[in-house]
Amino acid sequence: MTRKRTRESLEHILCEPCSACGGRGVLKTAETVCLEIFREIIRSVRLYKVKTLMVLASNSVVEMLLDEEANMLAELETFLGVQIKFRAEAQYNQEQYDVVLL
Ligand SMILES: [Zn+2]
C-alpha cells in the first residue's frame, strides 16, 4: 500500500464532505444570497398576494440586508406594498435562507 493511498483512506474515515458548500469548496457571497432573497420575495408576493413576510437567514446575510441593502429593501417594501421582517438563524450557513409568508 502506498503512502498516498493510506492518507486517502484515513481522510475517508476522518472527514466528510463539507455540508455548507457541498464539497465545492466555495460559498455564495452574502450579496448574491441577498439578491436571491429579493427575487424570492417578489415571486412569493406575486404568487400568494401576502402582506407580510419573514426572511430567515444567516447572521451575515441578515446584517447585509439591514445595512448595505436597506435602501433596496425599503424600495421593495414600498413597490410591493408588503412588510418584510427578518430573523437571523445561528445554525444557517451563508447560503441557507427561507422566505416565510405570514
Ligand atoms: Zn465547504
Boltz pocket constraint, residues with backbone or C-beta under 6 A from the ligand:
constraints:
  - pocket:
      binder: B
      contacts: [[A, 18], [A, 19], [A, 20], [A, 21], [A, 22], [A, 23], [A, 24], [A, 25], [A, 26]]
      max_distance: 6.0
